[in-house]
Amino acid sequence: MTSVAPVSVRRVRAMVALTKPRIVELLLATALPTCFLAAHGLPPLWPTVAVLVGGSLAAGSANTFNSVYDRDIDAVMPRTHNRPAARGQVSAATAVVQGFVLGLGSVVVLAFMANLLSALLAVAAIAFYAVGYTMLLKRRTPQNIVWGGAAGCMPVLIAWAAITGGLSWTPILLFLVVFLWTPPHYWPLAIKYRDEYAAAGVPMLPVVRPLPETAKQIIRYSWAMVAASLALIPVGAMGWLYGVGAIVLGAAFIVLAYRLRASISDPDKTLVAAMRLFHGSISYLALLFLLVAVDPFLH
């Protein structure tokens, strides 16, 4: 009995790891503030619970499918070779079943605790990430993370639909902010691990294009992202707190992007600048959406 328990615990941990909990947390960091903005204040309890639970299940489902499909390339990359599917800790069949169960759970929770539109959007997010990004785009085009990142933008639409029962230009702009944020968030990480991506045959932009061109693309997306965040002020009737915060955060993000471009001639400095931008981008998104959540209470 004493030998069985640790094995069971390790198996459960491996199955949880398939869902990539840290990514789920980041997705919820955009979904929950959207609930507050959609409700113009404190959102209703059960639809909000549905967003948190159903959204977590949907993200966990998509990530599980991604984990099992990518187990071959994860196994050859030092950064990912310890992932459960890559190590064979969870069988492909078990992982696929888990993905479908989590996906079904998300649909049930959102449909019954919120509404059908939010449930359908969750299905679309799972399908796009598991099939569109993981199976069709990731190994075929350097634009993989651009279009594949659209799945990561879906939580804001799901949250808005769950609270309001529909969609409008405001959640579409929130979607656009996250969509434009994804490339300058992920490409710096791909710069650090470009040799690993190259060895695995994954055509991330820094692998197939010169670093100066990658840095130029990062700057373009950064400016577009900031523009979308500022467009939310008139469209979403945002107040002064969000407006000032979006300007300050956007300026800091763009400075980090330009510093990355300025460092390209020195490999060591490039790596440092890339990771500063990567970590800074996470802080940017978290703080921007915190402003989204707080702003409705101030006007």
C-alpha positions in Angstrom: 0.0 0.0 0.0 2.8 2.4 0.8 4.3 1.9 -2.7 1.1 2.4 -4.5 0.3 5.8 -3.1 3.4 7.6 -4.3 2.8 6.1 -7.8 -0.8 7.4 -7.8 0.3 10.8 -6.6 3.0 11.0 -9.4 0.4 10.0 -12.0 -2.0 12.6 -10.9 0.7 15.2 -10.9 1.7 14.2 -14.4 -1.9 14.4 -15.6 -2.2 17.9 -14.1 1.1 18.9 -15.7 -0.3 18.0 -19.1 -2.7 20.9 -18.7 0.1 23.4 -18.2 -1.3 25.2 -15.2 0.9 28.3 -15.5 -0.6 29.0 -18.9 -4.1 28.5 -17.5 -3.4 31.0 -14.8 -2.3 33.6 -17.4 -5.4 33.0 -19.4 -7.6 33.5 -16.3 -5.7 36.7 -15.6 -7.3 38.2 -18.8 -10.7 36.5 -18.4 -11.6 37.6 -14.8 -10.9 41.3 -15.4 -13.0 41.1 -18.5 -15.9 39.9 -16.3 -15.7 43.1 -14.2 -15.5 45.3 -17.3 -18.5 43.5 -18.9 -20.6 44.0 -15.8 -19.4 47.6 -15.3 -18.5 46.6 -11.7 -19.0 43.5 -9.7 -20.0 40.7 -12.0 -22.8 38.1 -11.1 -21.5 35.2 -9.2 -22.4 32.1 -11.1 -21.4 33.3 -14.6 -18.1 34.4 -13.1 -17.6 31.0 -11.5 -18.4 29.5 -14.9 -15.7 31.5 -16.5 -13.1 30.5 -14.0 -14.0 26.8 -13.9 -15.1 26.4 -17.5 -12.3 28.5 -18.8 -9.8 26.5 -16.8 -11.2 23.2 -18.1 -11.1 24.5 -21.7 -7.5 25.7 -21.4 -6.5 22.5 -19.7 -8.2 20.5 -22.5 -6.4 22.4 -25.3 -3.1 22.2 -23.5 -3.5 18.5 -22.9 -4.1 17.9 -26.6 -1.0 20.1 -27.4 1.1 18.1 -24.9 0.3 14.7 -26.4 0.7 15.8 -30.0 4.0 17.6 -29.4 5.5 14.9 -27.2 8.0 14.0 -30.0 9.5 17.5 -30.3 9.2 18.1 -26.6 11.4 15.0 -26.1 14.3 16.4 -28.1 14.3 19.9 -26.6 16.1 20.3 -23.3 13.6 23.0 -22.2 10.6 20.6 -22.5 12.0 17.0 -22.3 10.8 16.5 -18.8 7.1 17.1 -19.7 5.0 14.1 -18.8 3.9 13.1 -22.3 7.5 13.4 -23.6 8.8 11.1 -20.8 5.9 8.6 -21.3 4.6 9.2 -17.8 1.1 9.4 -19.3 0.1 7.3 -22.3 -1.2 9.1 -25.5 -4.5 7.4 -25.1 -5.0 8.5 -21.5 -4.0 12.1 -22.5 -6.5 12.2 -25.3 -9.3 10.9 -23.1 -8.3 13.5 -20.5 -8.4 16.3 -23.2 -11.9 15.3 -24.3 -13.2 15.0 -20.7 -11.9 18.4 -19.8 -13.3 19.9 -22.9 -16.7 18.3 -22.3 -16.6 19.6 -18.7 -15.9 23.1 -19.9 -18.9 23.0 -22.3 -21.3 21.7 -19.6 -20.1 24.2 -17.0 -20.4 27.2 -19.3 -23.6 26.2 -21.0 -25.5 25.5 -17.7 -23.9 28.2 -15.5 -23.5 30.9 -18.1 -24.9 30.5 -21.6 -24.6 28.6 -24.9 -22.5 31.3 -26.6 -19.7 31.2 -24.1 -19.7 27.3 -24.3 -19.5 27.5 -28.1 -16.6 30.0 -27.9 -14.8 27.5 -25.6 -15.2 24.7 -28.1 -13.8 27.0 -30.8 -10.8 27.9 -28.6 -10.0 24.3 -27.9 -10.4 23.3 -31.6 -8.3 26.1 -32.9 -5.4 25.5 -30.4 -5.4 21.8 -30.7 -5.9 21.5 -34.4 -5.2 24.9 -36.0 -2.1 25.8 -34.0 -0.7 22.5 -32.8 -1.4 20.2 -35.8 -1.5 22.6 -38.7 0.6 25.7 -38.0 3.3 25.1 -35.4 5.5 22.9 -37.6 4.8 24.5 -40.9 5.1 28.3 -40.8 7.1 30.9 -38.8 3.7 32.7 -38.4 2.6 29.8 -36.2 2.6 31.8 -33.0 0.9 34.8 -34.6 -2.3 32.9 -35.7 -2.0 30.2 -33.2 -2.0 32.8 -30.5 -5.6 33.6 -31.4 -6.7 30.7 -29.2 -5.1 32.4 -26.2 -7.2 35.5 -26.9 -10.5 33.6 -26.6 -10.9 33.8 -22.8 -11.8 37.5 -23.1 -14.6 36.7 -25.6 -15.8 33.7 -23.4 -15.8 35.9 -20.3 -17.7 38.8 -22.0 -20.2 36.4 -23.5 -20.7 34.7 -20.2 -21.6 38.0 -18.4 -23.5 39.8 -21.2 -24.9 37.0 -23.4 -23.3 38.6 -26.5 -20.3 40.3 -27.9 -19.4 43.9 -28.9 -16.5 46.0 -30.0 -15.0 46.2 -26.5 -14.3 42.5 -26.1 -13.0 42.4 -29.7 -10.5 45.1 -28.8 -9.5 43.2 -25.7 -9.0 40.2 -28.0 -6.9 42.3 -30.3 -4.7 43.5 -27.5 -3.9 39.9 -26.5 -3.5 38.8 -30.1 -1.0 41.5 -30.8 0.8 40.9 -27.5 1.5 37.2 -28.2 4.3 37.6 -30.8 6.4 40.1 -28.8 5.8 38.0 -25.8 6.8 34.6 -27.3 9.4 35.5 -29.9 11.9 36.7 -27.2 11.6 33.3 -25.6 12.1 31.7 -29.0 15.3 33.8 -29.4 16.7 32.2 -26.3 15.8 28.7 -27.4 16.1 29.0 -31.1 18.8 26.3 -31.3 16.4 23.9 -29.6 13.6 24.8 -31.9 15.9 24.4 -34.9 16.9 21.0 -33.7 13.3 20.0 -33.3 12.3 21.3 -36.7 10.0 24.0 -35.5 10.2 27.0 -37.7 9.8 29.8 -35.1 10.6 33.2 -36.6 14.0 33.6 -34.9 15.0 30.2 -36.4 14.2 31.0 -40.0 14.7 34.7 -40.1 17.7 36.9 -39.0 17.5 38.3 -35.5 17.3 41.9 -36.7 14.2 41.1 -38.7 12.7 39.3 -35.7 13.4 42.4 -33.5 11.8 44.6 -36.2 8.7 42.4 -36.1 8.6 42.5 -32.4 8.6 46.3 -32.4 5.8 46.5 -35.0 3.6 44.2 -33.0 4.4 46.1 -29.8 3.3 49.4 -31.4 0.1 47.8 -32.7 -0.6 46.3 -29.3 -0.3 49.6 -27.6 -2.5 51.3 -30.2 -5.2 48.7 -29.6 -4.9 49.2 -25.8 -5.4 52.9 -26.2 -8.3 52.4 -28.7 -10.1 50.7 -25.8 -10.3 54.1 -24.0 -13.0 55.6 -26.3 -14.6 52.3 -27.4 -14.9 50.8 -23.9 -15.5 54.1 -22.2 -12.5 53.6 -20.0 -11.6 56.1 -17.3 -8.5 58.1 -16.4 -6.9 55.3 -14.4 -6.9 52.9 -17.3 -5.8 55.6 -19.7 -2.8 56.7 -17.7 -1.8 53.1 -16.9 -2.1 52.0 -20.5 0.2 54.8 -21.7 2.8 54.1 -19.0 2.8 50.4 -19.4 2.8 50.6 -23.2 5.8 53.0 -23.1 7.7 50.6 -20.9 6.9 47.7 -23.2 8.1 49.6 -26.3 11.3 50.6 -24.5 12.1 47.0 -23.8 11.4 46.1 -27.5 13.8 48.8 -28.8 16.4 47.7 -26.3 16.2 44.2 -27.7 16.8 45.5 -31.2 19.7 47.6 -30.0 21.3 44.6 -28.4 21.3 42.3 -31.5 25.0 42.8 -32.3 26.0 41.3 -29.0 24.7 37.7 -28.4 25.0 37.9 -24.6 23.2 41.2 -24.4 20.6 39.9 -26.8 19.8 37.0 -24.6 19.5 39.3 -21.5 17.3 41.8 -23.4 15.1 39.1 -24.8 14.3 37.6 -21.4 13.7 41.0 -20.0 11.1 41.6 -22.6 9.6 38.1 -22.2 9.2 38.6 -18.4 8.2 42.2 -18.8 5.5 41.2 -21.3 3.9 39.0 -18.7 3.9 41.8 -16.2 2.5 44.2 -18.8 -0.5 42.0 -19.6 -1.3 41.2 -15.9 -1.1 44.9 -14.9 -3.1 46.1 -18.0 -5.9 43.7 -17.2 -5.8 44.7 -13.5 -6.5 48.2 -14.7 -9.4 46.8 -16.8 -10.9 45.2 -13.7 -10.4 48.2 -11.4 -11.4 51.0 -13.8 -15.2 50.4 -13.8 -15.4 51.1 -10.1 -13.9 54.6 -10.5 -16.5 56.1 -12.8 
